[in-house]
Amino acid sequence: MKNDSKGEQNMNHRIVLKEAFKVIGKAFKVSTKEGQELQQIPELWNTCNFDGTCEKICSIDSRQHILGICMDFEHDKKQFSYMIAIEDVNDLKDTGFETREIPASNWAVFTSVGPMPHAIQTVWQRIFQEWLPATDFKHGDAPEIEVYFPGDPSAQDYKCEVWIPVVKK
């Protein structure tokens, strides 16, 4: 793990190499047409929190942080899959949820502080509009990951992370 401050534009981050790993959860198709993902993803979280899906996923292994994973990008259809999941550290079977493998990658990890979803959406925007263009990194060929820590997601000091796969330009 190393810090890379070149062109960081006041966006504190760290670079992390993580080996391939599995996740367990539930995936949904999300549209990127006219920014629909900015409404659809928070609605998915609200539904999954309300109907008990998040609780069931977390109960598989309560030591894991809950993840939001953007994957299976279909740019021609303007859609991708968003998965609410946990890391599968025990290679579990028959959980009733989907299992997916996340490839090994270098990740640029950014911390979001503030109430959801506004705080994390601002971090996402800044990563793509400010940070990536100003650095010697480009987006890697792996999913994008949100890591949600315990706490009140509506609090002013709520922290979570955005993990972007990166490779040197």
C-alpha positions as CSV (number, residue, x, y, z in Angstrom):
1,M,0.0,0.0,0.0
2,K,1.3,3.4,-0.9
3,N,0.1,6.9,-1.1
4,D,0.3,8.7,-4.4
5,S,-0.2,12.4,-4.1
6,K,0.5,13.4,-7.7
7,G,-2.5,15.4,-9.0
8,E,-4.6,14.5,-6.1
9,Q,-6.8,17.7,-6.3
10,N,-7.4,17.6,-2.5
11,M,-8.9,14.1,-2.8
12,N,-7.1,12.1,-0.2
13,H,-6.8,8.5,-1.3
14,R,-4.6,5.4,-1.0
15,I,-3.7,2.8,-3.5
16,V,-4.4,-0.8,-2.5
17,L,-3.5,-4.1,-4.2
18,K,-6.2,-6.7,-3.4
19,E,-6.1,-10.2,-4.7
20,A,-9.2,-11.7,-6.3
21,F,-12.1,-12.3,-3.9
22,K,-15.7,-13.6,-3.9
23,V,-18.8,-11.7,-2.9
24,I,-22.3,-12.9,-2.0
25,G,-25.4,-10.8,-2.5
26,K,-28.2,-9.6,-4.7
27,A,-27.7,-7.9,-8.1
28,F,-30.0,-5.5,-9.9
29,K,-29.9,-3.9,-13.3
30,V,-29.5,-0.1,-13.2
31,S,-29.9,2.4,-16.0
32,T,-27.4,5.2,-16.7
33,K,-29.7,7.0,-19.0
34,E,-30.0,10.7,-17.9
35,G,-28.4,9.9,-14.6
36,Q,-31.1,7.5,-13.5
37,E,-28.6,5.5,-11.4
38,L,-28.4,8.5,-9.0
39,Q,-32.1,7.8,-8.1
40,Q,-32.2,4.0,-8.7
41,I,-29.3,3.0,-6.4
42,P,-30.6,4.8,-3.3
43,E,-34.1,3.3,-4.0
44,L,-32.5,-0.2,-4.1
45,W,-30.9,0.4,-0.7
46,N,-34.2,1.7,0.7
47,T,-36.1,-1.3,-0.6
48,C,-33.4,-3.8,0.5
49,N,-33.3,-2.2,4.0
50,F,-37.1,-2.2,4.2
51,D,-37.7,-5.8,3.0
52,G,-34.9,-7.4,5.1
53,T,-32.6,-8.2,2.2
54,C,-29.7,-6.2,3.6
55,E,-30.2,-7.9,7.0
56,K,-30.2,-11.4,5.4
57,I,-27.0,-10.6,3.5
58,C,-25.3,-9.2,6.6
59,S,-26.4,-12.2,8.7
60,I,-24.4,-14.6,6.4
61,D,-21.2,-13.2,8.0
62,S,-21.7,-10.3,10.4
63,R,-18.0,-9.5,10.5
64,Q,-18.0,-8.3,6.9
65,H,-18.9,-4.7,5.8
66,I,-21.8,-4.4,3.4
67,L,-20.8,-3.5,-0.2
68,G,-22.3,-1.8,-3.1
69,I,-20.7,-3.1,-6.3
70,C,-21.0,-1.6,-9.8
71,M,-20.3,-4.3,-12.4
72,D,-21.2,-5.8,-15.8
73,F,-21.1,-2.5,-17.5
74,E,-23.1,-2.6,-20.8
75,H,-22.2,0.8,-22.2
76,D,-24.1,0.2,-25.4
77,K,-27.3,-0.4,-23.4
78,K,-26.5,2.3,-20.9
79,Q,-26.9,0.0,-18.0
80,F,-24.9,-2.0,-15.4
81,S,-25.5,-4.4,-12.5
82,Y,-25.4,-3.0,-9.0
83,M,-24.9,-5.7,-6.3
84,I,-25.6,-5.3,-2.6
85,A,-23.2,-7.9,-1.1
86,I,-20.6,-8.9,1.5
87,E,-17.2,-10.4,0.9
88,D,-17.4,-14.3,0.9
89,V,-14.4,-15.2,3.1
90,N,-15.7,-18.7,3.9
91,D,-16.5,-19.9,0.3
92,L,-20.1,-20.5,1.3
93,K,-22.7,-22.4,-0.7
94,D,-26.5,-22.4,-0.8
95,T,-27.0,-19.0,0.8
96,G,-29.9,-18.2,-1.5
97,F,-27.9,-15.3,-2.9
98,E,-25.7,-14.9,-6.0
99,T,-21.9,-15.4,-5.7
100,R,-19.5,-13.4,-7.9
101,E,-15.8,-13.2,-8.2
102,I,-14.1,-9.8,-8.2
103,P,-10.7,-9.9,-10.0
104,A,-7.4,-8.9,-8.4
105,S,-6.7,-5.2,-9.0
106,N,-5.0,-2.1,-7.8
107,W,-7.7,0.1,-6.3
108,A,-7.7,3.9,-5.6
109,V,-9.6,4.1,-2.3
110,F,-11.4,7.4,-1.4
111,T,-13.2,8.2,1.8
112,S,-16.7,9.7,1.8
113,V,-17.8,11.7,4.8
114,G,-21.4,12.9,5.3
115,P,-25.0,11.8,4.9
116,M,-25.9,9.3,2.2
117,P,-26.5,9.4,-0.7
118,H,-25.3,12.9,-1.4
119,A,-21.9,12.6,0.2
120,I,-20.9,9.5,-1.8
121,Q,-22.4,10.8,-5.0
122,T,-20.2,13.9,-4.7
123,V,-17.1,11.7,-4.2
124,W,-18.0,9.6,-7.3
125,Q,-18.5,12.8,-9.4
126,R,-15.1,14.2,-8.2
127,I,-13.3,11.0,-8.9
128,F,-14.3,11.0,-12.6
129,Q,-14.4,14.7,-13.2
130,E,-11.3,15.8,-11.2
131,W,-9.1,13.0,-9.9
132,L,-8.8,10.6,-12.8
133,P,-8.1,13.3,-15.5
134,A,-5.5,14.9,-13.2
135,T,-3.5,11.7,-12.4
136,D,-1.4,9.2,-14.3
137,F,-4.1,6.5,-13.7
138,K,-7.0,5.3,-15.8
139,H,-9.9,3.1,-14.9
140,G,-9.0,-0.6,-14.7
141,D,-11.0,-3.6,-15.9
142,A,-12.8,-4.5,-12.7
143,P,-16.0,-3.5,-10.8
144,E,-16.3,-0.3,-8.7
145,I,-17.0,-0.9,-5.0
146,E,-18.6,1.0,-2.2
147,V,-17.7,-0.1,1.3
148,Y,-20.2,0.8,4.0
149,F,-19.1,0.8,7.6
150,P,-21.4,0.5,10.6
151,G,-23.1,3.7,11.7
152,D,-25.9,6.1,10.8
153,P,-25.8,6.7,7.1
154,S,-27.8,10.0,7.6
155,A,-25.2,11.4,10.0
156,Q,-22.9,14.3,9.1
157,D,-19.8,12.3,10.1
158,Y,-20.8,9.0,8.4
159,K,-17.8,7.4,6.6
160,C,-17.7,5.0,3.8
161,E,-15.3,4.3,0.9
162,V,-15.3,4.2,-2.8
163,W,-12.8,1.7,-4.5
164,I,-12.0,2.4,-8.1
165,P,-9.9,-0.1,-10.1
166,V,-6.9,1.7,-11.6
167,V,-3.9,1.0,-13.9
168,K,-1.1,3.4,-14.9
169,K,-1.8,5.3,-18.1
